[in-house]
Amino acid sequence: MGQIARHWYFNKRPKDVIEADTLVLREDPVPALEPGQILIRSLYMSLDATNRVWLSDWDTYMDPLPIGARMLGFILGEVAESQNPTFPKGSLVTGLGTWSDWIVTDAEGWAPFPRPEGIPLSDAFGILAVAGPTAYVGLLEIGKPKPGDTVVVTAAAGAVGALVGQIAKLHGCRVVGVAGSDDKCKWLRDDLGFDAVINYRKENLLDALKREAPNGIDVHFENVGGDQLDAGLTLMNEGGRVVICGLISTYNSSEPVPGPYMFRNVIMKRLTIQGFVILDYAAHFPEYHAKLIEWMRSGELKYRIHIEDGLENAVDALRMLYTGGNNGKLMVRIAPDAR
């Protein structure tokens, strides 16, 4: 009997939250390689808020995942067999692949992944695959902060938000983070060096932002949407930049989402609002990686990695993203790194 791979298949489009039968785990034989193909042994899988978007029937930046297809995610793997000289056996690769422990692909869309000296592979993937480039592009290339600017970050204890705040501090900004627990707020303030943090579950966010950003907001980095976006829009300074990275509070909604109610400030404060998808910047990842690795090695960029073990636990792990149950960048370890 040949090698068997496990795959998560998209079974039923969710109405709101991801349910037990939204995805199903099945086994399939691993096909023999054809010329140009590689066999990847999956090591880690990144779980990201956008995974929920791919399960919707919305008009998005990529085609919705059809029912019956294998679920998609960002994968780090090792080439186990190769019929492609660009990806030799034993090399590390990353790309948008399927939720599988073994993947056969023609390697289109996959790229070599660095193994930075002195940095655990799980940390390198957790920061360099999605979260780090997203924070870098969103803040520096879209938000364009200047020294002395006030930067507000929602979901600040999340994988992207925590990096955004630290990069803003490295560029001389005052940083205000918004998070949903006292423990997360303490970590942001005491360990990551945020100037101020707000637990939106314990006090009125708009009032708290007025207190912590008394001179207004220059850059608002949005990961949540809804009331948090409205509060930021209310206090933007003239010429401010609003970076729309994610709207996680709306992803499980089955009804139309109202607002933002303070959209008029786009005119009144001459705001620039821009959303982005990090896949559009993939060609520049090597330069982002070089800077991020430098900050990681120097200790200027701190982070938490939350790893759940086992491909079979991927769906339960994904739910954590929408309940705040994860503690740092969320990943699934599918197989141990052999080196």
Backbone hydrogen bonds in HBPLUS format (Angstrom, degrees):
<---DONOR---> <-ACCEPTOR-->    atom                        ^
c    i                          cat <-CA-CA->   ^        H-A-AA   ^      H-
h    n   atom  resd res      DA  || num        DHA   H-A  angle D-A-AA Bond
n    s   type  num  typ     dist DA aas  dist angle  dist       angle   num
A0030-VAL N   A0003-GLN O   2.82 MM  27  5.53 161.2  1.86 154.4 151.2     1
A0005-ALA N   A0028-ASP O   2.83 MM  23  5.47 175.7  1.84 168.0 167.8     2
A0028-ASP N   A0005-ALA O   2.89 MM  23  5.47 158.8  1.93 157.1 164.3     3
A0101-ASP N   A0006-ARG O   3.22 MM  95  5.85 145.3  2.35 147.7 156.2     4
A0007-HIS N   A0026-ARG O   2.84 MM  19  5.49 161.4  1.87 160.8 166.4     5
A0026-ARG N   A0007-HIS O   2.89 MM  19  5.49 167.3  1.91 159.8 162.2     6
A0008-TRP N   A0099-TRP O   2.98 MM  91  5.54 152.0  2.06 154.7 163.6     7
A0071-MET N   A0008-TRP O   2.86 MM  63  5.75 163.7  1.89 146.6 151.7     8
A0009-TYR N   A0024-VAL O   2.72 MM  15  5.26 169.6  1.73 157.7 159.4     9
A0024-VAL N   A0009-TYR O   2.90 MM  15  5.26 154.6  1.96 144.4 152.8    10
A0010-PHE N   A0069-ALA O   2.74 MM  59  5.54 172.1  1.75 172.8 173.0    11
A0068-GLY N   A0010-PHE O   2.72 MM  58  5.24 162.9  1.75 151.6 157.1    12
A0011-ASN N   A0022-THR O   2.80 MM  11  5.29 157.9  1.85 144.3 147.5    13
A0012-LYS N   A0022-THR O   3.21 MM  10  4.74 157.7  2.26 125.6 124.8    14
A0022-THR N   A0019-GLU O   3.15 MM   3  5.20 169.2  2.16 108.3 110.9    15
A0037-GLN N   A0034-GLU O   3.01 MM   3  5.62 159.7  2.05 145.8 146.8    16
A0036-GLY N   A0083-GLN O   2.88 MM  47  5.03 148.4  1.98 129.8 128.7    17
A0083-GLN N   A0037-GLN O   2.79 MM  46  5.26 152.9  1.87 168.5 175.7    18
A0038-ILE N   A0105-THR O   2.87 MM  67  5.66 152.0  1.95 160.6 169.8    19
A0105-THR N   A0038-ILE O   3.12 MM  67  5.66 159.5  2.16 155.8 162.3    20
A0039-LEU N   A0081-GLU O   2.89 MM  42  5.07 169.3  1.90 145.2 145.2    21
A0080-ALA N   A0039-LEU O   2.74 MM  41  5.53 154.5  1.80 158.2 166.3    22
A0040-ILE N   A0103-ILE O   2.75 MM  63  5.02 169.9  1.76 153.2 156.5    23
A0103-ILE N   A0040-ILE O   2.96 MM  63  5.02 156.3  2.02 141.5 148.5    24
A0041-ARG N   A0078-GLU O   2.82 MM  37  5.24 173.6  1.83 156.7 156.7    25
A0078-GLU N   A0041-ARG O   2.99 MM  37  5.24 159.0  2.03 139.6 142.6    26
A0042-SER N   A0101-ASP O   3.09 MM  59  5.04 155.8  2.15 127.9 133.6    27
A0043-LEU N   A0076-LEU O   2.79 MM  33  5.69 165.7  1.81 151.7 154.8    28
A0334-ILE N   A0043-LEU O   2.73 MM 291  5.03 151.9  1.81 134.3 141.5    29
A0335-ALA N   A0043-LEU O   3.29 MM 292  4.65 162.0  2.33 119.7 120.2    30
A0044-TYR N   A0076-LEU O   3.16 MM  32  5.19 160.0  2.20 139.3 145.3    31
A0076-LEU N   A0044-TYR O   2.91 MM  32  5.19 164.3  1.93 152.4 152.0    32
A0045-MET N   A0332-VAL O   2.87 MM 287  5.11 146.2  1.98 145.4 155.0    33
A0332-VAL N   A0045-MET O   2.86 MM 287  5.11 156.4  1.91 145.8 153.8    34
A0046-SER N   A0074-PHE O   2.85 MM  28  5.32 168.8  1.87 160.9 164.4    35
A0047-LEU N   A0330-LEU O   3.13 MM 283  5.67 168.4  2.15 149.4 146.2    36
A0051-ASN N   A0048-ASP O   2.86 MM   3  5.65 162.9  1.89 124.0 129.6    37
A0052-ARG N   A0049-ALA O   3.20 MM   3  6.07 148.2  2.31 122.0 126.2    38
A0053-VAL N   A0050-THR O   2.94 MM   3  4.99 119.5  2.32  97.5 113.2    39
A0054-TRP N   A0050-THR O   3.17 MM   4  6.58 151.6  2.26 154.4 161.0    40
A0055-LEU N   A0052-ARG O   3.10 MM   3  5.31 144.2  2.23 101.9 112.3    41
A0056-SER N   A0053-VAL O   2.99 MM   3  5.30 163.3  2.02 113.3 118.5    42
A0065-LEU N   A0054-TRP O   3.12 MM  11  5.76 167.5  2.14 156.8 160.1    43
A0069-ALA N   A0066-PRO O   3.07 MM   3  5.69 158.0  2.12 140.5 140.9    44
A0099-TRP N   A0071-MET O   2.76 MM  28  5.46 144.8  1.88 145.5 149.4    45
A0073-GLY N   A0097-GLY O   2.87 MM  24  5.61 151.8  1.95 154.4 157.6    46
A0097-GLY N   A0073-GLY O   2.83 MM  24  5.61 144.4  1.96 171.7 167.6    47
A0075-ILE N   A0095-GLY O   2.90 MM  20  5.64 170.4  1.91 165.8 165.5    48
A0095-GLY N   A0075-ILE O   3.19 MM  20  5.64 147.3  2.30 144.6 153.5    49
A0077-GLY N   A0093-VAL O   2.92 MM  16  5.46 168.5  1.93 161.8 164.9    50
A0093-VAL N   A0077-GLY O   2.90 MM  16  5.46 161.7  1.94 151.4 155.3    51
A0079-VAL N   A0091-SER O   2.89 MM  12  5.51 166.0  1.91 161.8 166.4    52
A0090-GLY N   A0079-VAL O   2.76 MM  11  5.14 172.8  1.76 145.9 148.5    53
A0087-PHE N   A0084-ASN O   3.06 MM   3  5.73 152.3  2.13 120.4 127.3    54
A0091-SER N   A0088-PRO O   3.12 MM   3  5.81 161.2  2.16 141.4 142.3    55
A0113-PHE N   A0092-LEU O   3.04 MM  21  5.35 155.3  2.11 121.7 122.0    56
A0094-THR N   A0111-ALA O   2.88 MM  17  5.51 154.3  1.95 155.6 164.1    57
A0111-ALA N   A0094-THR O   2.92 MM  17  5.51 156.6  1.97 153.0 160.5    58
A0100-SER N   A0098-THR O   2.80 MM   2  5.43 120.1  2.16 113.4  96.0    59
A0110-TRP N   A0107-ALA O   3.11 MM   3  5.23 163.3  2.14 125.2 125.3    60
A0119-ILE N   A0116-PRO O   3.28 MM   3  5.71 161.3  2.32 133.3 131.4    61
A0123-ASP N   A0120-PRO O   3.05 MM   3  5.29 117.4  2.46 102.1 116.9    62
A0124-ALA N   A0120-PRO O   2.92 MM   4  6.25 164.1  1.95 158.6 163.6    63
A0125-PHE N   A0121-LEU O   2.93 MM   4  6.15 167.4  1.94 155.0 157.3    64
A0126-GLY N   A0122-SER O   2.91 MM   4  5.98 162.4  1.94 144.4 150.3    65
A0127-ILE N   A0123-ASP O   3.01 MM   4  6.16 152.5  2.09 152.7 157.6    66
A0128-LEU N   A0124-ALA O   2.79 MM   4  5.64 160.1  1.83 151.3 157.7    67
A0129-ALA N   A0125-PHE O   3.05 MM   4  5.22 157.9  2.10 134.1 138.6    68
A0132-GLY N   A0127-ILE O   2.59 MM   5  4.86 142.8  1.72 148.1 155.2    69
A0134-THR N   A0130-VAL O   2.98 MM   4  5.99 155.5  2.05 153.8 161.8    70
A0135-ALA N   A0131-ALA O   2.97 MM   4  6.18 162.2  2.01 152.4 156.6    71
A0136-TYR N   A0132-GLY O   2.92 MM   4  6.10 165.7  1.94 157.9 162.3    72
A0137-VAL N   A0133-PRO O   2.90 MM   4  5.96 175.7  1.91 152.3 153.8    73
A0138-GLY N   A0134-THR O   2.93 MM   4  5.85 162.2  1.97 147.2 152.5    74
A0139-LEU N   A0135-ALA O   3.04 MM   4  5.93 165.6  2.06 144.4 148.8    75
A0140-LEU N   A0136-TYR O   2.94 MM   4  5.73 147.6  2.05 146.1 153.7    76
A0141-GLU N   A0137-VAL O   3.00 MM   4  4.99 136.0  2.20 120.8 134.1    77
A0142-ILE N   A0137-VAL O   3.14 MM   5  6.50 132.7  2.38 161.8 171.2    78
A0143-GLY N   A0138-GLY O   2.93 MM   5  6.15 142.4  2.07 137.8 149.8    79
A0144-LYS N   A0139-LEU O   2.86 MM   5  6.29 116.6  2.27 144.1 162.3    80
A0149-ASP N   A0146-LYS O   2.94 MM   3  5.56 160.1  1.98 147.5 148.2    81
A0148-GLY N   A0172-GLY O   2.75 MM  24  5.92 163.5  1.78 137.3 140.8    82
A0174-ARG N   A0149-ASP O   2.81 MM  25  6.12 162.2  1.84 159.9 165.6    83
A0218-ASP N   A0150-THR O   2.98 MM  68  5.32 154.6  2.04 140.7 148.8    84
A0219-VAL N   A0150-THR O   3.14 MM  69  6.47 162.3  2.17 154.5 155.5    85
A0151-VAL N   A0174-ARG O   2.76 MM  23  6.10 166.5  1.78 170.2 174.9    86
A0176-VAL N   A0151-VAL O   2.87 MM  25  6.21 163.5  1.90 159.7 164.0    87
A0152-VAL N   A0219-VAL O   2.89 MM  67  6.37 157.9  1.94 162.0 168.6    88
A0221-PHE N   A0152-VAL O   2.77 MM  69  6.06 174.2  1.78 174.0 173.5    89
A0153-VAL N   A0176-VAL O   2.94 MM  23  6.36 156.6  2.00 160.0 165.9    90
A0178-VAL N   A0153-VAL O   2.91 MM  25  6.16 146.1  2.02 168.5 166.7    91
A0154-THR N   A0221-PHE O   3.15 MM  67  6.51 165.8  2.17 174.3 174.7    92
A0158-GLY N   A0155-ALA O   2.98 MM   3  5.45 161.6  2.01 116.5 121.8    93
A0156-ALA N   A0178-VAL O   2.94 MM  22  5.49 164.4  1.96 152.7 153.6    94
A0162-ALA N   A0158-GLY O   3.04 MM   4  5.82 169.3  2.05 148.8 151.3    95
A0163-LEU N   A0160-VAL O   3.06 MM   3  5.38 122.6  2.40 105.7 119.8    96
A0164-VAL N   A0160-VAL O   2.91 MM   4  6.19 159.5  1.95 157.4 164.3    97
A0165-GLY N   A0161-GLY O   3.06 MM   4  6.27 167.7  2.07 156.3 157.3    98
A0166-GLN N   A0162-ALA O   3.38 MM   4  6.53 159.0  2.43 136.9 142.0    99
A0167-ILE N   A0163-LEU O   2.90 MM   4  6.11 162.9  1.93 157.5 162.2   100
A0168-ALA N   A0164-VAL O   2.89 MM   4  6.09 154.6  1.95 151.7 159.2   101
A0169-LYS N   A0165-GLY O   3.02 MM   4  6.30 151.1  2.10 142.3 150.0   102
A0170-LEU N   A0166-GLN O   2.95 MM   4  6.27 152.5  2.03 146.0 153.5   103
A0171-HIS N   A0168-ALA O   3.03 MM   3  5.09 139.8  2.20  97.5 109.4   104
A0173-CYS N   A0168-ALA O   3.12 MM   5  5.47 158.2  2.17 140.7 142.0   105
A0172-GLY N   A0169-LYS O   3.01 MM   3  5.15 157.0  2.07 115.3 113.8   106
A0195-ASP N   A0175-VAL O   3.03 MM  20  5.37 127.6  2.32 135.2 150.3   107
A0196-ALA N   A0175-VAL O   3.25 MM  21  6.65 145.0  2.38 155.9 157.5   108
A0177-GLY N   A0196-ALA O   2.93 MM  19  6.37 160.5  1.97 151.6 152.4   109
A0198-ILE N   A0177-GLY O   2.85 MM  21  6.27 143.4  1.99 150.8 162.8   110
A0179-ALA N   A0198-ILE O   2.97 MM  19  6.27 166.9  1.99 164.5 167.7   111
A0200-TYR N   A0179-ALA O   3.09 MM  21  6.34 145.9  2.21 164.2 171.4   112
A0185-CYS N   A0181-SER O   3.02 MM   4  6.25 161.0  2.05 148.0 153.7   113
A0186-LYS N   A0182-ASP O   2.86 MM   4  6.03 155.1  1.92 148.0 154.7   114
A0187-TRP N   A0183-ASP O   3.04 MM   4  6.28 157.9  2.09 147.3 152.7   115
A0188-LEU N   A0184-LYS O   3.01 MM   4  6.28 162.3  2.04 152.3 156.7   116
A0189-ARG N   A0185-CYS O   2.99 MM   4  6.17 159.0  2.03 148.9 154.5   117
A0190-ASP N   A0186-LYS O   2.75 MM   4  5.69 165.6  1.77 156.0 159.6   118
A0191-ASP N   A0187-TRP O   2.97 MM   4  5.17 146.2  2.09 126.8 137.6   119
A0192-LEU N   A0187-TRP O   3.16 MM   5  6.58 146.8  2.28 155.2 163.0   120
A0194-PHE N   A0188-LEU O   2.99 MM   6  5.67 169.0  2.01 149.1 145.5   121
A0202-LYS N   A0199-ASN O   2.98 MM   3  5.61 162.5  2.02 120.0 125.5   122
A0208-ALA N   A0204-ASN O   2.98 MM   4  6.16 159.2  2.03 152.2 158.8   123
A0209-LEU N   A0205-LEU O   2.82 MM   4  6.02 156.4  1.87 154.8 160.9   124
A0210-LYS N   A0206-LEU O   3.01 MM   4  6.26 153.3  2.08 147.9 154.9   125
A0211-ARG N   A0207-ASP O   3.17 MM   4  6.47 144.8  2.30 139.8 148.9   126
A0212-GLU N   A0208-ALA O   2.89 MM   4  6.18 160.1  1.93 152.3 157.6   127
A0213-ALA N   A0209-LEU O   2.72 MM   4  5.48 142.0  1.87 146.3 153.1   128
A0216-GLY N   A0213-ALA O   2.94 MM   3  5.30 157.1  1.99 123.9 123.5   129
A0217-ILE N   A0235-LEU O   2.99 MM  18  5.92 153.4  2.06 143.9 146.5   130
A0237-ASN N   A0217-ILE O   2.79 MM  20  5.50 161.4  1.82 154.5 149.0   131
A0241-ARG N   A0218-ASP O   2.89 MM  23  6.33 160.2  1.93 160.2 162.3   132
A0220-HIS N   A0241-ARG O   2.97 MM  21  6.44 159.0  2.01 156.1 162.9   133
A0243-VAL N   A0220-HIS O   2.85 MM  23  6.15 158.3  1.90 157.4 164.8   134
A0222-GLU N   A0243-VAL O   2.80 MM  21  5.91 168.3  1.82 170.2 173.5   135
A0245-CYS N   A0222-GLU O   2.92 MM  23  5.78 151.7  2.00 154.1 163.1   136
A0246-GLY N   A0222-GLU O   3.11 MM  24  6.30 159.6  2.15 138.1 141.1   137
A0248-ILE N   A0223-ASN O   3.23 MM  25  6.50 166.8  2.25 135.0 131.7   138
A0249-SER N   A0224-VAL O   3.02 MM  25  5.28 156.2  2.08 132.7 139.9   139
A0230-ASP N   A0226-GLY O   3.13 MM   4  6.47 161.0  2.17 152.1 157.8   140
A0231-ALA N   A0227-ASP O   2.95 MM   4  6.14 156.1  2.01 146.6 152.2   141
A0232-GLY N   A0228-GLN O   3.19 MM   4  6.39 158.0  2.24 141.9 147.2   142
A0233-LEU N   A0229-LEU O   2.92 MM   4  6.19 165.3  1.94 156.2 160.1   143
A0234-THR N   A0230-ASP O   3.01 MM   4  6.16 149.5  2.11 146.3 154.1   144
A0235-LEU N   A0232-GLY O   3.12 MM   3  5.51 135.7  2.32 107.1 117.7   145
A0236-MET N   A0233-LEU O   3.49 MM   3  5.38 173.2  2.49 103.9 105.7   146
A0240-GLY N   A0237-ASN O   3.02 MM   3  5.33 139.5  2.19 141.9 136.6   147
A0239-GLY N   A0269-LYS O   2.74 MM  30  6.16 156.6  1.79 165.0 169.3   148
A0272-THR N   A0240-GLY O   3.01 MM  32  6.40 161.6  2.04 160.2 166.2   149
A0242-VAL N   A0272-THR O   2.77 MM  30  6.12 166.1  1.78 163.7 167.8   150
A0274-GLN N   A0242-VAL O   3.03 MM  32  6.48 159.6  2.07 169.3 175.2   151
A0244-ILE N   A0274-GLN O   2.92 MM  30  5.94 172.7  1.93 137.9 140.4   152
A0250-THR N   A0247-LEU O   2.93 MM   3  5.83 166.8  1.94 130.6 135.0   153
A0251-TYR N   A0248-ILE O   3.34 MM   3  5.30 152.0  2.42 101.4 108.9   154
A0253-SER N   A0250-THR O   3.12 MM   3  5.33 163.3  2.15 111.5 116.3   155
A0265-ASN N   A0262-MET O   3.09 MM   3  5.94 163.7  2.11 123.0 126.7   156
A0266-VAL N   A0263-PHE O   2.95 MM   3  5.70 165.8  1.97 121.6 126.3   157
A0267-ILE N   A0264-ARG O   2.97 MM   3  5.65 142.4  2.12 116.3 124.1   158
A0268-MET N   A0264-ARG O   3.07 MM   4  6.37 167.4  2.08 149.0 149.8   159
A0269-LYS N   A0265-ASN O   2.83 MM   4  5.24 159.2  1.87 129.5 135.5   160
A0271-LEU N   A0266-VAL O   3.02 MM   5  4.70 143.1  2.16 120.5 131.5   161
A0270-ARG N   A0267-ILE O   3.17 MM   3  4.99 156.6  2.23 100.3 107.4   162
A0280-ASP N   A0277-VAL O   2.99 MM   3  5.88 159.0  2.04 126.9 131.8   163
A0281-TYR N   A0278-ILE O   2.93 MM   3  5.45 162.4  1.96 118.1 124.0   164
A0282-ALA N   A0279-LEU O   3.37 MM   3  5.30 165.4  2.39 110.4 109.5   165
A0284-HIS N   A0281-TYR O   2.94 MM   3  5.70 156.5  1.99 125.1 131.8   166
A0285-PHE N   A0282-ALA O   3.11 MM   3  5.27 169.8  2.12 112.9 115.5   167
A0287-GLU N   A0284-HIS O   3.14 MM   3  5.77 126.5  2.44 116.0 127.3   168
A0288-TYR N   A0284-HIS O   3.28 MM   4  6.63 158.4  2.33 151.5 157.9   169
A0289-HIS N   A0285-PHE O   2.73 MM   4  5.88 167.4  1.74 167.4 170.9   170
A0290-ALA N   A0286-PRO O   3.07 MM   4  6.23 156.1  2.13 143.2 148.6   171
A0291-LYS N   A0287-GLU O   3.42 MM   4  6.66 159.2  2.47 142.6 146.0   172
A0292-LEU N   A0288-TYR O   2.93 MM   4  6.16 167.8  1.95 159.1 163.1   173
A0293-ILE N   A0289-HIS O   2.80 MM   4  5.87 165.8  1.82 157.8 161.1   174
A0294-GLU N   A0290-ALA O   3.18 MM   4  6.29 153.4  2.25 136.6 143.7   175
A0295-TRP N   A0291-LYS O   3.07 MM   4  6.42 157.3  2.13 150.1 155.2   176
A0296-MET N   A0292-LEU O   2.86 MM   4  6.11 152.7  1.93 149.5 158.0   177
A0297-ARG N   A0293-ILE O   2.90 MM   4  6.06 166.4  1.91 155.0 157.7   178
A0298-SER N   A0294-GLU O   3.09 MM   4  6.22 151.5  2.17 142.7 150.5   179
A0300-GLU N   A0295-TRP O   3.05 MM   5  5.09 123.6  2.38 151.2 157.3   180
A0301-LEU N   A0295-TRP O   3.23 MM   6  5.30 141.2  2.39 126.4 119.6   181
A0299-GLY N   A0296-MET O   3.22 MM   3  5.25 147.3  2.34  98.3 107.8   182
A0329-LYS N   A0304-ARG O   2.81 MM  25  6.11 148.3  1.91 153.8 143.5   183
A0306-HIS N   A0329-LYS O   2.65 MM  23  5.46 167.1  1.66 143.4 147.5   184
A0331-MET N   A0306-HIS O   2.89 MM  25  6.25 151.3  1.97 164.4 168.3   185
A0308-GLU N   A0331-MET O   2.88 MM  23  6.26 163.6  1.91 155.7 159.7   186
A0333-ARG N   A0308-GLU O   2.85 MM  25  6.19 154.1  1.92 147.1 155.7   187
A0310-GLY N   A0333-ARG O   2.90 MM  23  5.91 160.7  1.94 164.7 159.6   188
A0313-ASN N   A0310-GLY O   2.99 MM   3  5.48 158.5  2.04 113.9 120.7   189
A0314-ALA N   A0311-LEU O   3.12 MM   3  5.35 163.1  2.15 119.2 119.0   190
A0317-ALA N   A0313-ASN O   3.03 MM   4  6.21 153.9  2.10 150.1 158.2   191
A0318-LEU N   A0314-ALA O   2.89 MM   4  6.13 154.5  1.95 147.6 154.4   192
A0319-ARG N   A0315-VAL O   3.20 MM   4  6.50 150.7  2.29 149.0 155.3   193
A0320-MET N   A0317-ALA O   2.98 MM   3  5.44 140.6  2.13 109.4 120.3   194
A0321-LEU N   A0318-LEU O   3.07 MM   3  5.74 145.1  2.19 116.6 124.2   195
A0322-TYR N   A0319-ARG O   3.06 MM   3  5.66 144.7  2.19 115.0 123.4   196
A0323-THR N   A0320-MET O   3.15 MM   3  5.16 156.4  2.21 103.1 110.4   197
A0324-GLY N   A0320-MET O   2.94 MM   4  5.73 123.2  2.27 152.9 161.9   198
A0325-GLY N   A0320-MET O   3.06 MM   5  4.55 137.5  2.25 130.6 133.7   199
